[in-house]
């Protein structure tokens, strides 16, 4: 998720729109409801200014005031998100294929796009017994340590990859350090094979297999994956189906002109 600055005062002369987005950035998938004080602290905006801005955003529908006085993100934001071509448009094309894959696997089927240095899950189909997921629809995933993220990173520009690999990276929630050389080798393999296999141990053992989705120019615009409990999911057996579905989505995306 986005890291927000805590404490202090906003920069002098900061535009109102920037402060509004700082308030929205204060919410996470674990904390979808915040008090006015929490909003003020997370956004690093004085309490009186936070109140005025939160009230204005509530009138616009970007925030909603709950009966207990806390604030949540408003449905108006969902309306705007639905207009995004990289969200709703891609999702509309991919969803029928994802439904076929979901019926065949009875596992989590996910679709994500890259937004700067993170991935965003724009659709997921799930089934009982498929295991626990770490990220929600609309949530941000790291480009390292997740099947969806690795696919998106592997097909990013080389200069972007190198800058990303200069960071201190950790596999979460295990908080294990990731060696840049090993990740670089993994990215080469994903590009060469056109598929990514990933496993994790926490919060419970899980495995995934994913493939890239391309637009008409040949650029990777999304990542598709199947995720399930490790031991109940044979990713090698599923690989041909996942790759075929990703290619079918790519074909229809190209035909649509996107």
C-alpha positions in Angstrom: 0.0 0.0 0.0 1.0 3.6 -0.3 3.2 4.8 2.5 1.8 8.0 4.1 3.7 10.5 6.1 2.7 10.8 9.7 2.8 13.9 11.9 3.9 17.4 11.1 2.3 20.0 9.0 1.7 20.0 5.2 4.1 21.8 3.0 3.5 25.5 2.7 1.2 26.3 -0.2 0.4 22.7 -1.0 -2.5 22.4 -3.5 -5.9 21.4 -2.0 -6.1 18.5 -4.5 -2.8 17.1 -3.2 -4.1 17.2 0.3 -7.4 15.6 -0.7 -5.5 12.7 -2.2 -3.4 12.4 1.0 -6.6 11.9 2.9 -7.7 9.2 0.5 -4.2 7.6 0.7 -4.7 7.2 4.4 -7.1 4.3 4.0 -5.8 0.8 3.6 -7.5 -2.6 3.1 -6.9 -3.3 6.8 -8.2 0.1 7.9 -11.2 1.1 5.7 -12.8 3.3 8.4 -10.9 6.1 10.1 -11.6 8.7 12.7 -11.0 12.3 12.0 -8.0 12.3 14.3 -6.5 9.2 12.5 -7.1 10.9 9.1 -5.3 14.0 10.3 -2.3 12.0 11.7 -2.0 9.7 8.6 -2.3 12.6 6.1 -0.1 14.9 8.2 -2.7 17.7 7.9 -3.9 19.8 10.9 -7.1 18.6 12.4 -9.1 21.7 11.6 -8.0 21.5 7.9 -8.7 17.8 7.8 -12.3 18.4 9.1 -13.0 21.0 6.4 -11.5 18.9 3.7 -13.2 15.7 4.8 -16.6 17.5 5.0 -16.1 18.8 1.5 -15.1 15.4 0.1 -18.1 13.9 1.8 -20.4 16.4 0.1 -18.9 15.4 -3.2 -19.3 11.7 -2.5 -15.5 10.9 -2.4 -15.8 10.2 1.4 -18.8 9.0 3.5 -19.4 9.9 7.1 -20.6 6.9 9.1 -23.1 7.0 12.0 -20.2 6.5 14.5 -18.5 9.6 13.1 -15.7 7.8 11.2 -15.0 8.3 7.5 -14.8 5.7 4.7 -14.1 6.0 1.0 -17.3 6.9 -0.9 -19.0 5.1 -3.7 -18.3 8.1 -6.0 -14.7 6.8 -6.2 -16.0 3.5 -7.5 -17.9 5.2 -10.3 -14.7 7.0 -11.4 -12.6 3.8 -11.2 -15.1 2.0 -13.4 -14.3 4.5 -16.2 -10.6 3.6 -16.3 -9.8 1.8 -19.6 -7.0 -0.1 -17.9 -9.5 -1.2 -15.2 -13.0 -1.6 -16.5 -12.3 -1.9 -20.2 -9.6 -4.6 -19.8 -11.7 -6.3 -17.1 -14.7 -6.5 -19.4 -12.7 -8.3 -22.1 -10.9 -10.6 -19.7 -13.8 -11.6 -17.4 -15.5 -14.2 -19.7 -12.2 -16.0 -20.1 -11.4 -15.7 -16.4 -14.8 -17.3 -15.6 -13.9 -20.3 -17.8 -10.6 -20.7 -16.1 -12.3 -20.3 -12.7 -14.9 -23.0 -13.5 -12.1 -25.3 -14.6 -9.8 -24.8 -11.7 -12.0 -23.8 -8.7 -9.2 -21.6 -7.5 -8.5 -17.9 -7.3 -8.2 -16.3 -10.8 -6.7 -12.9 -10.7 -5.9 -10.0 -13.1 -3.6 -7.1 -12.4 -2.1 -4.1 -14.1 1.0 -2.1 -13.2 0.8 1.4 -11.8 4.3 2.9 -11.6 6.2 0.7 -9.1 3.2 -1.4 -7.9 0.6 -3.7 -9.3 -3.1 -3.2 -8.9 -5.6 -6.1 -8.8 -8.5 -5.2 -11.0 -10.4 -8.5 -10.8 -10.5 -11.7 -8.9 -12.8 -14.7 -9.0 -12.6 -17.0 -6.0 -14.0 -20.3 -4.7 -14.4 -21.8 -1.2 -11.3 -23.8 -0.2 -9.0 -22.0 -2.6 -7.0 -20.6 0.3 -6.4 -17.2 1.8 -5.5 -14.2 -0.3 -3.2 -11.3 0.8 -4.5 -8.6 -1.5 -8.0 -7.4 -2.3 -9.5 -6.2 -5.6 -8.3 -2.6 -6.0 -5.4 -3.3 -3.7 -1.7 -2.8 -4.6 0.7 -5.7 -4.8 4.5 -5.5 -4.8 6.3 -6.2 -8.1 8.6 -8.7 -6.4 7.5 -11.7 -4.4 4.1 -12.1 -6.0 3.3 -14.0 -9.2 1.3 -11.1 -10.7 4.0 -8.6 -9.8 6.9 -10.6 -11.1 5.2 -10.9 -14.5 4.6 -7.1 -14.7 8.1 -6.4 -13.6 9.6 -8.9 -16.0 8.0 -7.1 -19.0 8.7 -3.5 -17.8 11.4 -1.4 -19.4 15.0 -2.5 -18.6 15.8 0.9 -17.1 12.7 0.6 -14.8 13.7 -2.9 -13.8 17.3 -1.8 -12.9 16.1 1.1 -10.8 13.6 -1.2 -9.0 16.3 -3.8 -8.4 18.5 -1.2 -6.6 16.0 -1.1 -3.8 16.2 -3.1 -0.6 13.5 -5.6 -1.3 11.8 -8.1 1.1 9.4 -11.0 0.7 6.3 -10.3 2.8 4.8 -11.3 5.2 7.9 -13.5 5.9 10.1 -10.3 5.7 12.9 -12.2 4.0 15.4 -10.2 2.0 15.4 -10.7 -1.7 18.7 -10.9 -3.5 18.7 -8.6 -6.6 20.8 -11.0 -8.7 18.3 -13.9 -8.0 15.3 -11.7 -8.8 17.0 -10.5 -12.0 17.6 -14.1 -13.1 13.9 -14.9 -12.3 12.8 -12.0 -14.5 14.9 -13.3 -17.4 13.3 -16.7 -17.0 9.8 -15.3 -16.9 10.4 -13.3 -20.1 11.9 -16.3 -21.8 9.3 -18.8 -20.8 6.2 -16.5 -20.8 5.0 -17.9 -17.5 5.7 -17.4 -13.8 5.5 -20.0 -11.0 5.5 -18.7 -7.4 5.1 -20.2 -3.9 4.7 -18.7 -0.5 4.7 -20.1 3.1 2.8 -17.3 5.0 0.1 -16.8 6.1 -0.4 -20.3 4.7 1.3 -22.3 2.0 0.1 -21.2 -1.5 1.2 -21.5 -5.1 0.4 -19.6 -8.3 1.0 -19.8 -12.0 0.6 -16.7 -14.2 1.1 -15.3 -17.7 1.3 -11.9 -19.3 -1.5 -10.2 -21.3 -0.3 -8.1 -24.3 -2.0 -5.3 -26.2 -1.9 -4.8 -30.0 1.5 -3.2 -29.9 3.0 -6.1 -28.0 3.3 -4.3 -24.7 2.5 -6.2 -21.5 -0.6 -4.5 -20.1 -1.7 -7.0 -17.5 -0.9 -10.2 -15.6 -3.2 -13.2 -15.2 -2.7 -15.8 -12.6 -4.3 -18.8 -10.8 -3.6 -18.9 -7.1 -4.5 -21.7 -4.7 -3.4 -23.6 -1.6 -0.1 -25.2 -2.1 -0.6 -29.0 -2.3 -4.0 -28.7 -3.9 -2.8 -26.8 -7.0 -0.6 -28.4 -9.6 0.8 -25.3 -11.3 2.7 -27.3 -14.0 -0.5 -29.0 -15.1 -2.3 -25.7 -15.1 0.4 -23.8 -17.0 -0.9 -24.5 -20.5 -4.5 -23.4 -19.6 -3.3 -20.2 -18.0 -1.0 -19.3 -20.9 -3.8 -20.1 -23.4 -6.3 -17.9 -21.6 -3.8 -15.0 -21.3 -3.2 -15.3 -25.1 -7.0 -15.3 -25.8 -7.4 -12.1 -23.7 -4.5 -10.6 -25.6 -6.0 -11.5 -28.9 -9.4 -9.9 -28.0 -7.7 -6.9 -26.5 -5.8 -6.3 -29.8 -9.0 -6.7 -31.8 -10.7 -4.1 -29.7 -8.1 -1.6 -30.5 -6.8 -1.2 -27.0 
